[in-house]
């Protein structure tokens, strides 16, 4: 089965749990951090979707251009990486417009058809984001985390791609106009266990991770995986002022990220989200 691989192209200080403590002029490391992942993808001949933060486009346009020219899909990950619930509808619309201004001339705007909300912040509080994404011409979204935790998540979301509306975020509507590709969770003993990436990729033993992902495929659903460059970077700054829980979530097993990514590249058929969703149409601006 064809599965989706995504890399959220953000710097270490964009992460929601770290950002309040990173200071006013944090070290920028995204260029160094993403190189090992790009090398792995090139080695295995795999292309991925890079959901790019606008702030990264502004400071590293040549990096984004090189990633695009290597055949990877470029998607939008907001501009500042602030969550939708902090931006509100007007702030979110302004960030989408700012992202478009910065990416224009770096990547063809009509090829940016996918969006991922920072911190998976498209949920019941921010369902209005669906309508704004449609108006901005996006073809798909990959923001919904189908397991609720203390920070984000949408209980009751479908297991695989579907078409939600802002009024019914967990219901499939054939005429919804925007495809949602939710994060992957595996059903185990009646519970949904997140296995799509990030902390969950780092926390699960590789054998368990492989088994759970294979179970998702066996159920007939494609996987969507995600990882951040800072998770594979030995130079990611370690902030001592974080709480013990935040330090654990942020830094646990960073050293194992690249090894696990390599194993998944070998064990699963991975491609950009647009290929898994079989989307060929370009983004249309403006969208009625």
LOPA-125429 format. One line per field, with one value per residue (C-alpha): x, y, z; residue in one letter. Coordinates in nm, 3 decimals, padded with zeros to 5 digits, m for minus. Layout:
x	c(X ...)
y	c(Y ...)
z	c(Z ...)
res	c(a ...)
***
This chain:
x	c(00.000 00.120 00.167 00.241 00.561 00.572 00.842 00.732 01.006 01.034 01.320 01.367 01.234 00.905 00.781 00.490 00.635 00.972 00.878 00.790 01.137 01.356 01.436 01.419 01.703 01.736 01.996 01.863 01.950 01.690 01.934 02.181 01.907 01.724 02.032 02.052 01.684 01.727 02.023 01.819 01.535 01.776 01.950 01.626 01.476 01.178 00.994 00.799 00.574 00.753 00.505 00.705 00.676 00.671 00.939 01.169 01.086 01.177 01.514 01.605 01.446 01.727 01.679 01.309 01.388 01.639 01.388 01.129 01.377 01.465 01.108 00.950 00.606 00.589 00.294 00.204 00.264 00.150 00.380 00.483 00.392 00.149 m00.155 m00.488 m00.653 m00.399 m00.440 m00.818 m00.981 m00.842 m00.492 m00.497 m00.609 m00.332 m00.071 m00.188 m00.153 00.193 00.304 00.194 00.387 00.707 00.680 00.595 00.905 01.050 00.793 00.506 00.211 m00.040 00.152 00.105 m00.219 m00.174 m00.180 m00.093 m00.186 00.094 00.057 m00.232 m00.443 m00.734 m00.989 m01.335 m01.225 m01.092 m01.316 m01.361 m01.015 m01.172 m01.363 m01.056 m00.845 m01.111 m01.124 m00.747 m00.766 m00.609 m00.704 m00.626 m00.546 m00.346 m00.402 m00.650 m00.504 m00.769 m00.674 m00.737 m00.456 m00.398 m00.293 m00.475 m00.680 m01.026 m01.198 m01.417 m01.234 m01.228 m00.927 m00.843 m00.890 m01.235 m01.408 m01.512 m01.694 m01.657 m02.000 m01.922 m01.553 m01.571 m01.822 m01.738 m01.910 m01.850 m01.909 m01.698 m01.452 m01.143 m00.989 m00.865 m00.576 m00.572 m00.274 m00.249 m00.376 m00.399 m00.692 m00.565 m00.802 m01.068 m00.830 m00.677 m00.301 m00.115 00.163 00.210 00.533 00.691 00.713 00.520 00.776 01.055 00.877 00.768 01.026 01.083 00.939 00.618 00.595 00.633 00.370 00.115 00.172 00.140 m00.189 m00.320 m00.231 m00.391 m00.715 m00.713 m00.598 m00.286 m00.046 00.062 00.394 00.547 00.883 01.061 01.421 01.512 01.418 01.714 01.962 02.232 02.278 01.920 01.954 01.841 01.661 01.700 01.407 01.147 00.934 01.031 00.730 00.801 01.168 01.065 00.817 01.058 01.390 01.318 01.515 01.612 01.917 01.692 01.491 01.706 01.753 01.377 01.314 01.563 01.388 01.048 01.186 01.297 00.981 00.698 00.611 00.624 00.540 00.411 00.056 m00.067 00.039 m00.136 m00.450 m00.409 m00.451 m00.342 m00.531 m00.350 m00.444 m00.688 m00.667 m00.907 m01.132 m01.506)
y	c(00.000 00.352 00.550 00.916 01.062 01.421 01.639 01.951 02.195 02.406 02.511 02.376 02.695 02.683 02.386 02.495 02.359 02.527 02.858 03.050 02.972 03.010 03.381 03.666 03.560 03.182 02.998 02.892 02.528 02.405 02.401 02.174 01.971 01.868 01.756 01.402 01.348 01.473 01.240 00.943 01.022 01.056 00.731 00.535 00.728 00.840 01.170 01.331 01.625 01.910 02.124 02.447 02.726 03.068 03.198 02.926 03.030 03.390 03.304 02.999 03.039 02.851 02.551 02.536 02.577 02.289 02.064 02.142 02.091 01.749 01.642 01.675 01.825 02.161 02.232 02.513 02.486 02.837 03.137 03.179 02.826 02.976 02.748 02.838 02.890 03.165 03.333 03.342 03.358 03.700 03.619 03.285 03.447 03.706 03.433 03.239 03.555 03.625 03.271 03.309 03.634 03.474 03.147 03.316 03.304 03.016 02.749 02.775 02.886 02.669 02.355 02.423 02.233 02.095 02.246 02.126 02.333 02.400 02.180 01.996 02.291 02.232 02.091 02.164 02.511 02.607 02.424 02.758 02.688 02.443 02.724 02.949 02.674 02.617 02.988 02.996 02.715 02.427 02.081 01.890 01.932 01.706 01.863 01.648 01.430 01.165 01.111 01.385 01.480 01.775 02.002 01.896 01.626 01.544 01.242 01.054 01.152 00.882 00.654 00.751 01.034 01.196 01.526 01.725 02.056 02.326 02.231 01.859 01.805 01.429 01.341 01.250 01.473 01.379 01.742 01.888 02.034 01.972 01.632 01.566 01.318 01.268 01.150 00.774 00.593 00.215 00.051 m00.174 m00.342 m00.080 00.213 00.436 00.450 00.733 00.591 00.855 01.022 01.286 01.183 00.865 00.756 00.821 00.654 00.321 00.043 m00.006 m00.360 m00.238 00.062 m00.156 m00.400 m00.127 00.049 m00.280 m00.341 m00.006 m00.105 m00.446 m00.269 m00.105 00.242 00.431 00.563 00.924 00.966 01.292 01.395 01.724 01.803 01.903 01.552 01.411 01.687 01.616 01.992 02.072 02.306 02.156 02.416 02.356 02.579 02.341 02.142 01.775 01.659 01.908 01.805 01.441 01.499 01.723 01.546 01.180 00.951 01.217 01.001 00.724 00.932 00.887 00.513 00.465 00.680 00.470 00.149 00.285 00.391 00.032 m00.130 00.076 00.221 00.596 00.898 01.258 01.307 01.437 01.106 00.894 01.105 01.095 01.471 01.619 01.948 02.270 02.512 02.776 03.135 03.260 02.966 03.053)
z	c(00.000 m00.079 00.244 00.308 00.452 00.570 00.723 00.908 00.802 01.113 01.338 01.690 01.848 01.655 01.862 02.079 02.404 02.340 02.176 02.497 02.638 02.328 02.367 02.118 01.885 01.896 01.691 01.352 01.280 01.032 00.739 00.921 01.088 00.771 00.575 00.723 00.644 00.289 00.250 00.371 00.133 m00.156 m00.066 m00.078 m00.369 m00.161 m00.203 00.082 00.158 00.336 00.528 00.549 00.807 00.641 00.876 00.737 00.379 00.458 00.614 00.403 00.057 m00.119 00.111 00.026 m00.343 m00.331 m00.159 m00.425 m00.709 m00.562 m00.637 m00.294 m00.243 m00.063 00.166 00.405 00.781 00.865 00.886 01.251 01.371 01.618 01.666 01.509 01.847 01.922 01.581 01.541 01.195 01.100 01.219 01.039 00.713 00.749 00.802 00.496 00.288 00.434 00.360 m00.002 m00.036 00.094 m00.101 m00.432 m00.650 m00.447 m00.535 m00.786 m00.576 m00.761 m00.656 m00.284 m00.238 00.115 00.463 00.812 01.115 01.363 01.672 01.502 01.611 01.375 01.618 01.757 01.872 01.529 01.282 01.104 00.961 00.714 00.543 00.527 00.373 00.107 00.028 m00.011 m00.264 m00.073 m00.192 00.125 00.492 00.724 01.064 01.255 01.527 01.596 01.962 02.216 02.453 02.686 02.399 02.080 01.911 01.773 01.920 01.675 01.356 01.087 01.054 00.696 00.444 00.441 00.361 00.671 00.696 00.958 01.093 01.112 01.164 01.216 00.942 00.584 00.330 m00.033 m00.134 00.147 m00.102 00.114 00.185 00.537 00.578 00.958 01.158 01.189 01.497 01.540 01.714 01.995 02.241 02.172 02.210 01.942 01.979 01.798 01.580 01.312 01.419 01.638 02.003 01.929 01.671 01.920 02.212 02.063 02.016 01.645 01.642 01.807 01.574 01.266 01.388 01.463 01.130 00.945 01.125 00.995 00.639 00.691 00.786 00.442 00.545 00.430 00.691 00.721 00.901 01.020 01.162 01.240 01.139 01.496 01.610 01.417 01.496 01.756 01.788 01.891 02.192 02.524 02.733 03.106 03.201 03.055 03.297 03.344 03.138 02.858 02.850 02.826 02.541 02.350 02.390 02.456 02.224 01.969 01.897 01.764 01.517 01.207 01.265 01.294 00.988 00.791 00.901 00.797 00.459 00.410 00.543 00.393 00.053 00.118 m00.098 m00.077 00.050 m00.286 m00.446 m00.185 m00.226 m00.606 m00.640 m00.971 m00.978 m00.894 m00.621 m00.735 m00.612 m00.499 m00.419 m00.432)
res	c(x x x x x x x x x x x x x x x x x x x x x x x x x x x x x x x x x x x x x x x x x x x x x x x x x x x x x x x x x x x x x x x x x x x x x x x x x x x x x x x x x x x x x x x x x x x x x x x x x x x x x x x x x x x x x x x x x x x x x x x x x x x x x x x x x x x x x x x x x x x x x x x x x x x x x x x x x x x x x x x x x x x x x x x x x x x x x x x x x x x x x x x x x x x x x x x x x x x x x x x x x x x x x x x x x x x x x x x x x x x x x x x x x x x x x x x x x x x x x x x x x x x x x x x x x x x x x x x x x x x x x x x x x x x x x x x x x x x x x x x x x x x x x x x x)
***
